[in-house]
């Protein structure tokens, strides 16, 4: 055996330069009750109707799912008034983002995302040999002028999370339209609206209108957040017929499992459960913002189901350790370029009271030091 063959396969250039995605912590050594507030999961859980549909599929696990996810696409279309043929479903919106990058990016191409944008964007860009380009944010918010300044003849995709994770900020629809107008026709605008259901601002639009009026816009959505189906991995995209045709050509034949399809149909039809989740989030997002700001911790105003907490320089890790040691798990933000911040998911009433209690204790301990 030669020396080269013994070394094994070698990944193509650029793959080993990718920083793997690391999810939020889910465990702590604390022996009491643990509150996991690190992954933006809904405290209300999935719709009981979705859970029942999931269980019903258990008796038919030997059968392949519908490869086109027709029932789910039709349910989504009915819910939002969309043509089901313009909808593509995936195993989480992450998979949809990967489809887009695979279809429209390659070596020599560039794709733009913002300074504190979702970490899947650079992964998808680099996995396809393209070059990631970062546009600065202003006050932890995407800035259209900064994105436009990064456009070149090589730009093929602009990824924009709106609202953005982990900052919770958003761009109003007028700014989205201004950005789109500045893009060349061969550049795709991807509007990642994973948290759209939580936004109640009158100047916000998730992307449906712009997709309907354009040939170079894709809106992605997820069932992982307000619908509570993160464990099933389910997402979708709304796009032009031409883009849908492209994505369906590279999509796996059964990329969405039967349980996800069945649960997704019931989840999107259970408007009462969604409204309860919205009402819970509105109440406790405001409450947490007020209480934590009152402790002297800076909080970035958010329209999502989470808050970005800013600590004194060098103390965020100590805060995270203290919280974890007391059964409250938040998300460190180092990978997002925010080493002095932690992200807090809006939890149950009990969890929300507990996190404020522990944060208060942490700040008191810092005084003692």
N, C-alpha and C positions, 0 to 999 in steps of 0.2 A: 504494500500500500504506500502510495506516495505521501510526501509530507503535506501537500496541498489537500488531498482528499481526506486525510486524517483530521484536518482543521474543521471540516464540515462546511455547510453552505454559508455564504456571506450575504448579509442584507445589502440591498442596493444603497448607494450613497445617500446620506441624509436621514435615514431611518433611525440610526442610533443617536442622532442629534435631538430627537424628539423627547421632551420631558413627559413621562407617562402621567396620565390623569390619576390623581390621588383623591378619592372621595373623602367626605367628612368622617370623623371618628364616629363609631357606633357603640363603643364600650368604654367603661371606666372601672377602676378598682373599688370605687365606693360600694359599701355593703348595703346601703339603704336603697330607696327608690331612685331610679335613674331617669332623667328627662333628656331625651335625645332631641336637640334643637339645632342640629348641624346640617341637615339636608333638605330643608324647605318642604318637608312633608306636611300634609294637612292633618291637624289634630282630630278632625272629624272622621277620618277614615273614608273608605269607599262607600258608595251608595249600597244600602242593603239589597236593592234590586240587582246591582252589578255583582254582588257577592253570590246571590242566588243563581244567577246565570253562569257564573264561574263554576259553581258546584255541579250544575247540571251537565256541563261539558265533561266532568270526570267519568261519566259512564260511557264516553265515546272516544277515549284517548287513542284508540287504534286507528282512527280516521284522520286523514290529512285535512287541514283547514282549507277553506276557500282561498285559493291563491290570489284572487283579486280583492279580497276583503270587501266584497260588494255590499253586504248588509251594513257594514260599518261605514263605508263611504256614503251610502245612501242616508244613513242616520245623521252623519255629519252634515251632509248637504241639506237635509231637511231642517236641521237645527239652525243653520246659518244662511239658508237661502242660496246655496251654491250648487253648481252642476257637479254631480258626483264623478263625472268623467275627468274633471279637472283636479281631483283629489288623489294623492298618493299616500298610502299608509306605510308605516315602518315600525321597527322594533325600537320604540322611543324616537323622539325627534332627533336624537344624536345620530341614528342611522340615516335619517333623511339628510342631515348635514354632510355625512360621509358620501352619500349618493351624489349630492351636488358637487362636492369637491372632486370626486372621481370622474364625473361627467364633464366638468368644465375647467379643470385645472390640470396642468402638467408642467414639466420642466420649462423654465423660461417665463412662466406666467407669474403674476403677482396677485395677492388677495389681501384686502384691507380688513382689519378689525380694530376696535378701540382699546385704549390703554388698559382698562380693567374689564375687558370683555370676557365672555365665556371661554374657558380653557380648551374646550373641544375645537374651537376654530383653528388655532395654530397647529393642533395635532392633525386635523383633516387636511389642512393646507400642505404641511410638510410631508405627510404620508403620500401625497401625490406628486412630490417633487417640485412643487411651486414654492414661491418665496412669500413668507408672511410679512406684512407691512403694518406697523402699529401707528394709529393716529392718536394724538394726545386727547385727553378729556379735559374739560374745564369744570371745576367744582364737582368732580366725580360724575360728570354727565357727558355723554357723547356730544361732539361738537361738529356740526356740518361743515364749517369752514376748514377745520383741521382735517377732516376726511377728504374734502375736495382737494386740499393742498397736497395730499399724498397720491392723487391719481396720476398715472402715467399711461403710456401707450401699451404697457404690459398688464395693466390692471384688468382682471377678468371677473372678479367677484368682490363684492363688499358685504361682509357679514355684520349685521347690526342687531344686537339684542335690545328689544324695546318692549317692556322695561328691561333694564340691564340687571343681570346677576353678576356680582354681588352687591352693587351699589343701591339698587332699588329706584334709580332715577330713570327718566324717560324723555323722549323727544316728542313734542306735539306734532300733529299730522302736517301742519304747514311746513315744518322743518323737514319732515320726511319727503314731502313733495319737492321741496327745494333741492334736497340731496339727489333725488331721482332725476330731476331735470338736468343736473350737472353731469350725469353719467352718460358715457357713449352707449349706443344701442347694443354693442357687443359685450357690455359689462352687466353682470347679473347682480341685482340687489336682493339680498336674503334678509328678510325681516323675521327674526326669531322672537315670536310672541308667546313664549312659554307661560308668562304670568299675566296674559291679557285679561283673563276673567276677573282678576282682582282690581283692575284699574277702573275708577269711576270718574276720572277727569273728563270734562266735556271736550277738551281739545285733543283727545287721544283717539287714534284709529289703529287697529291691529295690523292692517295691511290688506284686508279683503277688497276695499275700494280700489287701491292702487294696482293690485293684481288684475282686477277686472278691466282696468283701463290701459294695461301695459303688456308688453311681450317679454320683459326682462326683469320681472319681480316674482319672488317666491315668498310666501308666508308659511312659516312652520309653527306648529302648535303641539302641545303634549297633553297626555292624560295623566302625567305623573304628579301634577301639582294639585289643583283644586278638585280634580276628579278622584284622587287618591288611588291611582292604579300604578304607582311607581314600580311595584314588584312584578308587574306583568310586562313592562317595557312596551309602551304604545305611544305612537306619535303620528302626525300627518302633515302633509303639505298641500297648500292650495296654489296652483300655478296655471300658466297658459297650457292649452292642449299640446303644443309642441314640446314644452319642457316636461309635461307629464309623460309624454311618449318616450322621451330620453331617459327619464328616471326609471320608468317601468322596464326598459330594456336592460338595465344593469341591476335591477332589484332581484333578489333571490326569489325563486318560484313560490315558496311558502314562508316568506319572511315574517309574517305576523301569525302567531299561534292562535288556535281555535278558542282557547279560554280568553285571550285578550280581545278577540273580535266580539265574542258574546258579552263579556263584561263591559266593553267599550260602548256597545249599542245601548245597553241599559243605563250606563253612567251618563251618557250625553242626553238621554231622554228624561232623566230624573232631575228636572229643573228645581224642584223643591229642595233637594239635597244641596245643590249648587248654591242656591240662595242662602241657605243656612250657613254654608261655608263662607260666603261673601260677608254676611252680617257679622259672623264671629270675627273674621279678620279685621273688618272696619273698626269694631269696638276695641279689640285688643292691640292692634297696631298703634292706634292713638294712645291707648293707655300705657303701653310699654314705652313709646316715644317720650311721653310726658314724665313718667317716673324715672327713666334712665337719664334723661336730660337733667332732671332735678337733682340727680346724684353728682352732676358735674361732668358726666361723660358725654362727649359730642356724638350726636346721632345724625347720620345723613337722612334727610327726609325721603321716605320710601313709598311707592305705590304698589309694592309687591306684598308677599307674605313673610317678609324678613326685614331686618334692620342691620345696617352697618354701624358698628360701635367703634369709636376712635378713642384710644387710650393714650396716656402720656408716653412719650418716646421710650421705648425699651421695656414697657410694662405689659404689653398685650399677652406675651407668652406666660408671664406670671399670673395674669388674670385667668387665662385659659386653664392653667394648671390648678389654680385655686377652685375654679368652677368645677372642673372635672373631679377633683378630690372631694367635692361636695355633691356629686351626682348630677351636675348640669353640663351637658356636652354642647359646646358651640363649635364653630368652624374657624380655624386659623386662616388668615388671608395672605400669607407670605407668597404663595404661588401666584397671586394676583397682583403682586407688587405693592401690597398693603401690610407690611409687617407689624404695624402698630394698630391693626384693626382686627376685630372678630365679627363674624356674621351670626346673627341670632334669628332663628325661625320663630314666628309667632306660634305658640303652643296652646295647650289647654289652659283654662283658667288657673288650675293648680300649678302647672308648669310655669306660667307667666309670673305668678306671685313668687314662686321659688327662685326664679332667676334674678328678680329684683332684690330679694332677700339676700342671696349669696353675693351679688355684686356689692350690696351695701356692706356686707361683712368683709369683702375683699378690700374695699376702699378704707375701711376702718383699720384693717391690718397694715395697710401701707402707711397710715399715720403713725402707728405704733413703731414701725421700723425707722 
